[in-house]
Amino acid sequence: MPSLSLHKNQSRVIVIGAGIGGLTSAALLAHRGYSVLILDQALVPGGCASTFKRQGFTFDVGATQVAGLEPGGIHHRIFSELNIQLPEATHCDPACAVFLPGENTPINVWRDPEKWQEERQKQFPGSEPFWQLLATLFNASWEFQGRDPVLPPRNLWDLWQLTKAVRPSTFITAPFTLFTVGDALRLYGLGNDKRLRTFLDLQLKLYSQVSAEETALLYAATALSVSQSPQGLYHLQGSMQVLSDRLVESLARDGGKLLMRHTVEKIKVENNQANSVVIRNQKTGEIWTETADHVIANVTVQNLVELLGEKAPSGYKQRVEKLPPASGAFVVYIGVDKSAIPDNCPPHLQFLYDANSPIGENNSLFVSVSHEGDGRAPEGKATIIASSFVDFTQWWNTENYQELKDKFTQDAISKLSQYFYLKPETIIYVEAATPKTFAHFTGREKGIVGGIGQRIPTFGPFGFANRTPINNLWLVGDSTHPGEGTAGVSYSALTVVRQIQAQN
């Protein structure tokens, strides 16, 4: 059975899950001198930010854009510490082109702040005070987050990190801590602006999993402002896999060990302390126990409770069970001839097809399009990836799974054909993924994506901490602060690494 080679003075850390959060925490700890073993049940590392290849096309599984590559951004900071090169990337500009129902001209979310201000004033007359509030809250929140606060704090060290991050400028956010975006819209007399609310619902669903009415205002301020310079969203050269590949190289260079196709079946706890994990080799079926000084779980909070079994603290388990249902995703991956793509097509688009139907279930699609020379398609070809949030329960309850999958696929292609030229002669390859697909390949409970909704009771200071109620058991990923996306899960990884070092 595999064993973790150790120097006597090294702390042993086992990381469950080789998504970006797990890889980042593992790479940082290995670089800082810890003995690290990372385990994942999938074929390739990267989790929801991995890729697969078909007929010469490279498809990003889930995540298709990345934040935090700019100087001072979280990926920039982490890659600098690890002394590895940042991936080549281009700015997404516009970050997204949003098409509302019945409209042929998109709302372009430009990277240039002045250009974006002009766009929103034209699109949503009278809404500027609302956007200025978002900008003010974002600037204060961004500076605060850049000082590495620990949220929510669970001991004196955490509280001290939080206190050190606070400045007088931070207090401007305090009165809005319990505000939702819906509250802010009403504050400025925009509560009945249906078009603005529809746009916000569409954008926020991508980042917070919930509507403007439910999304915490302080979370939304960052999610809606990070697209603009000097921050921005990026399209990686090659594919999203480049991020995880670089982290894996760093891990190997610093003596860390990565085992794919290895499932962690249980986290063992004694005297309220995590001390080992039960591992199954998927190829051989061999099962063994590996001890550790620390266990980092890069899994959903639902998966964490499952891994703990009867050792899950009752209050923690109840809190998880009371969470509102998370979202699943339906994704269609299409390889096309370049002639299927309109001229000057933005890299990311969002469509809402029926104003009277809820967002999700193929009524809204978030679309990512490759561009010439970005490494995702052969010359003269392109990839189209379209995703929609769905209720995961129907995919488990249906009596005819394949029929439902085919229906969703055809429906998505039919809707995409309103913008793209999708005909038998332009479509080269089609594949679809459902919550069942995500559950199978990522191991995430019911295939849920994007973490837990960023409502008031679950965001930031009120969310799930990296420090779990069990000693030396840590949670990273999109269930914790600051939320989903490669940048968000990397922040959570850095927090855990700092907490472990402080404890040691």
Secondary structure as GFF3:
##gff-version 3
##sequence-region A 1 504
A	DSSP	beta_strand	12	16	.	.	.	ID=ss1
A	DSSP	alpha_helix	20	31	.	.	.	ID=ss2
A	DSSP	beta_strand	35	40	.	.	.	ID=ss3
A	DSSP	three_ten_helix	47	49	.	.	.	ID=ss4
A	DSSP	beta_strand	51	54	.	.	.	ID=ss5
A	DSSP	beta_strand	57	60	.	.	.	ID=ss6
A	DSSP	beta_strand	66	67	.	.	.	ID=ss7
A	DSSP	alpha_helix	74	82	.	.	.	ID=ss8
A	DSSP	beta_strand	89	91	.	.	.	ID=ss9
A	DSSP	beta_strand	96	99	.	.	.	ID=ss10
A	DSSP	beta_strand	107	109	.	.	.	ID=ss11
A	DSSP	alpha_helix	113	123	.	.	.	ID=ss12
A	DSSP	alpha_helix	128	146	.	.	.	ID=ss13
A	DSSP	alpha_helix	156	165	.	.	.	ID=ss14
A	DSSP	three_ten_helix	168	176	.	.	.	ID=ss15
A	DSSP	alpha_helix	181	187	.	.	.	ID=ss16
A	DSSP	alpha_helix	194	208	.	.	.	ID=ss17
A	DSSP	alpha_helix	217	225	.	.	.	ID=ss18
A	DSSP	beta_strand	233	236	.	.	.	ID=ss19
A	DSSP	alpha_helix	241	253	.	.	.	ID=ss20
A	DSSP	beta_strand	257	260	.	.	.	ID=ss21
A	DSSP	beta_strand	262	270	.	.	.	ID=ss22
A	DSSP	beta_strand	273	281	.	.	.	ID=ss23
A	DSSP	beta_strand	287	291	.	.	.	ID=ss24
A	DSSP	beta_strand	294	297	.	.	.	ID=ss25
A	DSSP	alpha_helix	301	308	.	.	.	ID=ss26
A	DSSP	three_ten_helix	309	311	.	.	.	ID=ss27
A	DSSP	alpha_helix	314	321	.	.	.	ID=ss28
A	DSSP	beta_strand	328	337	.	.	.	ID=ss29
A	DSSP	three_ten_helix	338	340	.	.	.	ID=ss30
A	DSSP	beta_strand	348	352	.	.	.	ID=ss31
A	DSSP	beta_strand	364	369	.	.	.	ID=ss32
A	DSSP	beta_strand	381	390	.	.	.	ID=ss33
A	DSSP	alpha_helix	393	397	.	.	.	ID=ss34
A	DSSP	alpha_helix	401	416	.	.	.	ID=ss35
A	DSSP	beta_strand	427	433	.	.	.	ID=ss36
A	DSSP	alpha_helix	435	442	.	.	.	ID=ss37
A	DSSP	three_ten_helix	445	447	.	.	.	ID=ss38
A	DSSP	three_ten_helix	456	458	.	.	.	ID=ss39
A	DSSP	three_ten_helix	460	462	.	.	.	ID=ss40
A	DSSP	beta_strand	473	475	.	.	.	ID=ss41
A	DSSP	alpha_helix	485	503	.	.	.	ID=ss42
###
